[in-house]
Amino acid sequence: MKIVFGTTNQRKIEDLKKLIKILDLDLEVLGLDDIDWNLGEINEDGHTIEENSLIKARAIYNFCNEHNINYPIITDDAGLFCDALNGEPGVFTVRYADIERANDISLPKYQCVIKLLKKLENVDNRVAYYRACVTLMMSDGSYSQEVGESRGYIAKDIIGELKKPYFYAVFVLDKYNKVFSSLEDNELLETYRYEALKKILLKIKIVNKIAVISDVHGNYEALKRVLDDIKKREIKKIICLGDVIGKGNYSNKCLNLLKNNLILYGNWEEFFNKKMYTHELAKKRYDILESEISLENKKRLKTLPFSYEIYISGRLVRFFHASPNDAWKNVLEIDRIDKLYEQFLPSSKTGKEVADIVVYGHTHMQNMMKLYNRTLINVGSVGNAFDLIRNEKKDGSKDNTTNADYLIIEGVLNSKENDDIRFEFVSLKYDNNLELANNGNNIEKELYEKEILEGRFRNLKKYEENFKDAKYDIEMFL
């Protein structure tokens, strides 16, 4: 989402961008120059900083309306207030010595500081505070305001570097016991203007989309198709639920395609990291991965997080590969309700709260179900989609299954306030035959081909316990 920041000051624009990045908000900042503002300085004739901030917001809002610009607008105003001077300089902070300098051009630019120190020359009470007000005006003209304060006192002489804003050279913050102009970047983030900006930024409804993918399994053609689709939809945030590697021949190329995206820990990543081979075929699988995966990617695989969570439209959404405890556990939609409910529970590998929505992969089949006012979603598989429940007399077309599957979630990110949320399952055709042609030397070519072309899993017995607990005879589906 784009927002208009009511300033031409590039330093302030960059500071806002920095804060947005720290807060992990998907916002693009436009300054007044970016919207071709041509009305010059706005006359700030309010009696308070709150009034001045609102005056600026309304002026920019009117300009945007005339030019069909429909983005939220952020404006701010700030001032230094001294207790002993009944709040001076206050709303006149920026132009505190303008009259004196207009009458005597020889006076320095920091005459405002000299004027303030002179007024406080024999005053014991030097208590002062900086106060900022930030206004957020939406495209319908509604607005809200937030304020921030930094308390301190005025030094008896100039201490800091004399540069804009000049009063920063004499204002000593109580919190850090040093003048404002000497603060480090991380300390500035805790001061009045940033405090107000943080509050207002978190009020913005950022309706955005997240793409969730899983179980790529070295299928380069399928992953390319999915990433192209995500790019066309202009979705910037991608979460991969693991199992990028294994089965297909292009594990390393797939890891490279996802180098800038969040990848969670899957069972194939655990198999590789811990060398979990117990028979000859498994050892061959490991050796292939060992020779294929680059050193850089091997290091990354060892640092993958197990889970990830975020509030979306008031729901706590938790992501992991298979279950909250174990990257290998098989959870199917046919399972008992008590077992399905366990997917929402916290573990030592997740956050501490019970999740409202759980998104997982591992079993390669897209599905969504509701239980106990919660939502359980399996995103399916990008590179190895199959259907466990098969019967030649009842099966539809295999083309319904042998696609590259993923999930899109749309909602208000980082918000604990209940709001709209949407889920979209995506199933994309890709060049399965080209993928197989590039896997001519795959040591399990026939099994891989059966999965890629027919959507039949190579080892249904792996899920025997799930079918048994659900009182189904697994032989019905072999």
VENGIFEN-V709465 format. One record per residue. N is the residue number from 0. PHI is phi in degrees with one decimal (NA if undefined). BURIAL is # if it has 16 or more other ideal C-beta (glycine too) atoms within 10 Angstrom, else .. D_CENTER is the distance of its C-alpha to the mean C-alpha in Angstrom with 2 decimals. Layout:
BEGIN
[[N/PHI/BURIAL/D_CENTER] [N/PHI/BURIAL/D_CENTER]]
END
This chain:
BEGIN
[[0/NA/./12.50] [1/-96.2/./15.15] [2/-130.6/#/16.73] [3/-100.8/#/20.15] [4/-101.6/#/20.83] [5/-75.7/#/24.58] [6/-156.9/#/25.71] [7/-107.1/./27.09] [8/-75.7/./26.57] [9/-65.5/./24.42] [10/-64.3/./23.98] [11/-66.4/#/22.51] [12/-64.8/#/20.18] [13/-66.4/./18.98] [14/-62.4/#/18.66] [15/-66.4/#/16.42] [16/-60.6/./14.17] [17/-63.3/./14.15] [18/-65.6/#/13.29] [19/-60.3/#/10.34] [20/-65.1/./9.01] [21/-62.6/./10.06] [22/-80.3/./8.45] [23/58.0/./4.88] [24/-104.7/#/5.83] [25/-90.6/./6.47] [26/-127.9/#/10.11] [27/-108.3/./13.06] [28/-94.2/#/15.96] [29/-111.6/./19.50] [30/-83.3/#/22.44] [31/-63.0/#/25.84] [32/-62.7/./27.09] [33/-71.3/./24.46] [34/-105.3/#/25.91] [35/58.9/./29.47] [36/-61.0/#/30.39] [37/-133.1/./34.17] [38/-102.3/./35.40] [39/69.3/./35.53] [40/-73.7/./35.00] [41/-85.9/#/34.51] [42/-73.7/./37.36] [43/-93.4/#/35.90] [44/-109.2/./38.94] [45/-75.4/./37.44] [46/-93.1/./38.90] [47/-137.7/./35.62] [48/-67.4/#/32.27] [49/-62.6/#/30.84] [50/-65.4/./33.29] [51/-66.1/#/32.59] [52/-61.7/#/28.83] [53/-70.4/#/29.58] [54/-58.5/#/32.28] [55/-63.0/#/29.90] [56/-61.0/#/27.34] [57/-66.9/#/30.21] [58/-63.8/#/31.64] [59/-70.9/#/28.44] [60/-60.9/#/27.87] [61/-63.5/./31.42] [62/-61.7/#/30.98] [63/-63.3/#/27.83] [64/-60.1/./29.76] [65/-66.6/./32.64] [66/-111.5/./30.53] [67/54.9/./28.42] [68/-105.4/#/25.12] [69/-116.4/./23.02] [70/-119.5/#/19.95] [71/-59.0/#/19.30] [72/-119.2/#/21.25] [73/-119.3/#/20.79] [74/-131.8/#/23.98] [75/-143.2/#/25.22] [76/-146.3/#/28.56] [77/-148.7/#/29.69] [78/-159.4/#/32.98] [79/-101.1/#/34.96] [80/-123.4/#/37.22] [81/-107.2/#/40.27] [82/-58.7/./42.00] [83/-70.6/./45.47] [84/-110.3/#/45.21] [85/55.5/./44.21] [86/93.6/#/40.66] [87/-66.4/#/41.53] [88/-71.5/#/40.08] [89/59.6/#/37.51] [90/-67.1/#/36.64] [91/-97.7/./38.91] [92/-53.3/#/37.00] [93/-70.1/#/36.30] [94/-118.8/./39.86] [95/-63.7/#/41.76] [96/-117.4/#/44.51] [97/-62.0/./44.49] [98/-65.2/./48.01] [99/-61.1/./49.48] [100/-71.5/#/48.01] [101/-68.7/./49.21] [102/-84.1/./52.70] [103/-142.5/./52.66] [104/-69.7/./50.70] [105/-79.2/./51.58] [106/-68.1/./49.25] [107/-71.5/./46.11] [108/-62.4/./42.59] [109/-93.4/#/41.90] [110/-57.2/#/44.91] [111/-59.4/#/42.62] [112/-69.3/#/42.27] [113/-60.3/#/46.03] [114/-60.9/#/46.68] [115/-65.2/#/44.47] [116/-62.3/./46.04] [117/-65.9/./49.47] [118/-66.7/./48.85] [119/-101.1/#/47.78] [120/-57.3/./50.53] [121/-115.4/./52.57] [122/-106.9/./49.96] [123/-78.6/./48.98] [124/-77.7/./46.06] [125/-112.4/#/43.30] [126/-63.4/./40.38] [127/-151.9/#/37.65] [128/-152.1/#/34.03] [129/-95.4/#/31.41] [130/-133.9/#/29.76] [131/-122.5/#/27.05] [132/-123.2/#/26.31] [133/-115.9/#/23.30] [134/-108.5/#/23.70] [135/-112.7/#/21.19] [136/-114.3/#/23.17] [137/-85.7/#/21.96] [138/-67.2/./23.54] [139/-95.4/./26.12] [140/91.5/./27.35] [141/-71.2/./26.18] [142/-146.5/#/24.91] [143/-141.9/./23.94] [144/-131.4/#/24.42] [145/-135.8/#/23.31] [146/-123.2/#/25.27] [147/-140.4/#/24.98] [148/-134.4/./27.94] [149/-128.8/#/29.05] [150/-99.8/./32.58] [151/-177.9/#/35.21] [152/-153.5/#/38.54] [153/-93.4/#/40.28] [154/-66.2/#/41.90] [155/-82.2/./45.56] [156/-150.9/./45.02] [157/-69.7/#/42.45] [158/-112.1/#/40.46] [159/-88.6/#/37.41] [160/-71.0/./37.13] [161/-85.5/./38.28] [162/-144.2/./35.59] [163/-60.9/./33.64] [164/-72.7/#/32.98] [165/-62.4/#/36.45] [166/-66.3/#/36.47] [167/-62.4/#/33.83] [168/-81.3/#/36.84] [169/-126.5/#/38.64] [170/-90.8/#/36.04] [171/-99.0/#/35.66] [172/-80.9/#/32.76] [173/-60.3/./33.87] [174/-62.9/./30.69] [175/-113.8/#/31.18] [176/53.5/./34.87] [177/-154.3/./34.51] [178/-68.5/#/34.42] [179/-57.5/#/31.24] [180/-67.4/#/31.86] [181/-103.2/./31.74] [182/-68.9/#/28.31] [183/-77.8/./25.86] [184/-57.0/./22.39] [185/-67.8/./20.86] [186/-75.9/./23.62] [187/-58.5/./23.06] [188/-65.0/#/19.57] [189/-104.7/./21.58] [190/-101.7/#/24.02] [191/-54.9/#/24.91] [192/-66.4/#/23.11] [193/-66.4/#/19.70] [194/-59.5/#/20.37] [195/-67.9/#/21.03] [196/-64.4/#/18.12] [197/-57.8/#/15.63] [198/-59.3/#/17.42] [199/-74.8/#/17.46] [200/-63.1/#/13.86] [201/-74.5/./12.88] [202/-87.1/./15.57] [203/-74.7/#/14.14] [204/-76.5/#/13.47] [205/-97.6/#/10.48] [206/-80.9/#/11.68] [207/-144.5/#/9.66] [208/-117.7/#/10.07] [209/-120.1/#/8.84] [210/-97.0/#/11.68] [211/-118.0/#/12.98] [212/-122.9/#/15.90] [213/-158.7/#/18.42] [214/49.3/#/21.90] [215/-72.3/#/22.28] [216/52.9/#/25.40] [217/67.2/#/26.19] [218/-90.3/#/26.62] [219/-67.3/#/25.90] [220/-64.3/#/27.09] [221/-65.2/#/25.01] [222/-65.0/#/21.74] [223/-58.3/#/22.59] [224/-61.8/#/23.29] [225/-66.5/#/20.00] [226/-65.3/#/17.95] [227/-62.9/./20.27] [228/-65.6/#/19.69] [229/-62.3/#/15.88] [230/-65.3/./16.48] [231/-62.1/./19.09] [232/-81.5/./16.88] [233/60.2/./14.47] [234/-89.9/#/11.46] [235/-97.1/./9.04] [236/-102.4/#/6.72] [237/-122.7/#/9.44] [238/-118.1/#/10.20] [239/-106.3/#/13.85] [240/-89.8/#/15.86] [241/100.8/#/18.52] [242/55.8/#/22.06] [243/-70.6/#/21.35] [244/-102.8/#/24.85] [245/90.2/#/28.36] [246/74.6/#/30.79] [247/-74.4/#/30.32] [248/-85.9/#/31.46] [249/-121.5/#/28.32] [250/-59.5/#/26.05] [251/-68.5/#/25.62] [252/-63.6/./24.99] [253/-68.6/#/22.28] [254/-60.7/#/20.61] [255/-64.1/./20.91] [256/-62.7/#/19.31] [257/-104.4/#/16.18] [258/-63.8/./16.34] [259/-103.1/./13.02] [260/-117.9/./11.09] [261/-72.5/./10.45] [262/-118.9/#/13.91] [263/-94.9/#/15.25] [264/-82.4/#/18.91] [265/-105.2/#/21.38] [266/-69.0/#/25.14] [267/-70.0/#/26.05] [268/-66.2/#/24.04] [269/-67.7/#/25.91] [270/-55.0/#/29.15] [271/-72.9/#/28.80] [272/-62.0/./27.72] [273/-101.7/./30.50] [274/51.8/./33.09] [275/-89.0/./33.66] [276/-99.3/./36.48] [277/-120.9/./39.53] [278/-149.0/./41.54] [279/-62.1/./42.49] [280/-63.7/./40.17] [281/-62.7/./37.12] [282/-65.8/./38.34] [283/-64.6/./38.56] [284/-59.8/#/34.99] [285/-63.4/#/33.91] [286/-60.3/./36.15] [287/-64.4/#/34.74] [288/-64.0/#/31.16] [289/-59.7/./32.46] [290/-79.1/./34.16] [291/-87.0/#/31.42] [292/-78.2/#/28.21] [293/-68.7/./27.88] [294/-61.3/./27.98] [295/-61.1/./24.55] [296/-71.3/#/23.08] [297/-61.7/./25.30] [298/-64.5/./23.86] [299/-65.1/#/20.28] [300/-60.0/#/21.43] [301/-79.1/./22.75] [302/-116.3/./19.49] [303/-67.0/#/17.25] [304/-72.2/./15.66] [305/-79.0/#/17.41] [306/-144.5/#/14.75] [307/-149.5/#/11.17] [308/-144.3/#/10.47] [309/-155.2/#/8.42] [310/-84.0/#/10.33] [311/-130.3/#/10.56] [312/50.2/#/13.60] [313/86.6/./15.22] [314/-107.0/#/15.13] [315/-80.8/#/14.09] [316/-105.2/#/12.85] [317/-114.3/#/13.76] [318/-118.6/#/13.71] [319/-157.2/#/16.56] [320/-76.6/#/19.22] [321/-128.3/#/22.36] [322/-154.8/#/22.70] [323/-68.9/#/21.45] [324/-113.3/#/24.25] [325/-147.3/#/25.18] [326/-78.7/#/23.84] [327/-110.9/./27.26] [328/-68.3/#/27.96] [329/-93.9/#/28.85] [330/-122.8/#/27.76] [331/-115.8/#/29.16] [332/-66.6/#/29.37] [333/-85.3/./33.10] [334/-68.0/#/32.62] [335/-61.6/./34.00] [336/-60.7/./31.97] [337/-63.1/./32.01] [338/-70.7/./30.49] [339/-64.4/#/27.75] [340/-63.5/./27.00] [341/-59.3/#/26.52] [342/-62.0/#/23.26] [343/-85.0/#/21.74] [344/-78.3/./23.23] [345/-74.0/#/21.63] [346/-143.2/./22.99] [347/-67.8/./23.16] [348/-104.5/./20.38] [349/-131.3/#/17.85] [350/-68.4/./17.02] [351/-92.3/./20.13] [352/-94.5/./19.80] [353/-74.0/./21.02] [354/-77.3/#/18.25] [355/-86.5/#/18.55] [356/-132.6/#/17.13] [357/-119.0/#/17.41] [358/-121.1/#/16.40] [359/-141.2/#/18.50] [360/-134.0/#/20.63] [361/75.9/#/23.70] [362/-94.7/#/26.41] [363/70.6/#/25.49] [364/-123.2/#/26.27] [365/-65.5/#/24.05] [366/-166.9/./24.69] [367/-140.9/./23.47] [368/-144.4/./25.49] [369/-111.3/./25.67] [370/-155.7/./27.32] [371/53.3/./27.67] [372/60.0/./25.33] [373/-127.9/#/22.52] [374/-124.7/#/21.13] [375/-115.4/#/21.42] [376/-127.7/#/20.12] [377/-105.9/#/21.08] [378/-79.9/#/19.30] [379/82.2/#/22.43] [380/-128.5/#/22.88] [381/-69.3/#/22.14] [382/-111.9/#/25.21] [383/-154.0/#/27.59] [384/-69.7/#/27.67] [385/-150.3/#/30.74] [386/-125.2/#/32.35] [387/-74.9/#/34.22] [388/-90.4/./36.39] [389/-129.7/#/38.88] [390/-159.3/./42.46] [391/-57.1/./44.44] [392/-79.1/./46.14] [393/-111.3/./43.01] [394/-62.8/./40.38] [395/-82.5/./38.96] [396/-68.1/./38.12] [397/-64.2/./36.29] [398/-65.2/./34.40] [399/-72.2/./32.48] [400/-114.0/#/31.00] [401/-81.5/#/31.04] [402/-124.8/#/27.88] [403/-98.5/#/24.36] [404/-105.2/#/22.27] [405/-157.2/#/18.60] [406/-123.5/#/16.57] [407/-118.3/#/14.40] [408/-113.0/#/12.76] [409/-122.9/#/12.63] [410/-176.6/#/12.10] [411/-88.6/#/10.92] [412/-72.3/#/7.40] [413/59.4/#/7.82] [414/-120.5/#/11.47] [415/-94.4/./14.50] [416/-91.9/./16.79] [417/-61.6/./18.23] [418/-155.1/./17.64] [419/-65.6/./17.91] [420/-143.0/#/16.11] [421/-133.5/./17.14] [422/-123.8/#/17.48] [423/-131.9/./18.97] [424/-83.5/./20.71] [425/-118.8/#/21.34] [426/-132.9/./24.38] [427/-110.6/./25.29] [428/-70.5/./28.63] [429/-143.9/#/28.76] [430/-82.9/./31.76] [431/-60.1/#/32.64] [432/-67.7/./35.99] [433/-65.7/./34.61] [434/-59.3/#/32.34] [435/-69.9/#/35.48] [436/-61.5/./37.58] [437/-82.6/#/35.29] [438/-116.1/#/35.79] [439/-58.6/./39.58] [440/-101.4/./39.79] [441/-63.8/#/37.46] [442/-69.7/./39.43] [443/-123.6/./38.54] [444/-55.8/./38.84] [445/-64.7/./40.65] [446/-67.7/./38.26] [447/-64.0/#/35.21] [448/-63.2/#/37.03] [449/-61.9/./37.76] [450/-71.7/#/34.11] [451/-70.7/#/32.94] [452/-93.7/./35.85] [453/-114.1/./36.77] [454/69.2/#/33.70] [455/-108.6/#/35.83] [456/-71.8/#/34.54] [457/-72.9/./36.84] [458/-144.0/./37.19] [459/-61.1/#/37.23] [460/-58.8/./39.10] [461/-58.1/./35.84] [462/-104.2/#/35.09] [463/-58.2/./38.65] [464/-63.3/./37.85] [465/-60.9/#/35.35] [466/-67.4/#/38.05] [467/-63.7/./40.73] [468/-63.5/./38.95] [469/-85.2/./38.41] [470/64.6/./42.14] [471/-111.0/./41.83] [472/-87.3/./44.06] [473/-60.6/#/41.89] [474/-62.2/./44.91] [475/-63.6/./44.40] [476/-116.2/#/41.39] [477/-79.3/./42.61]]
END
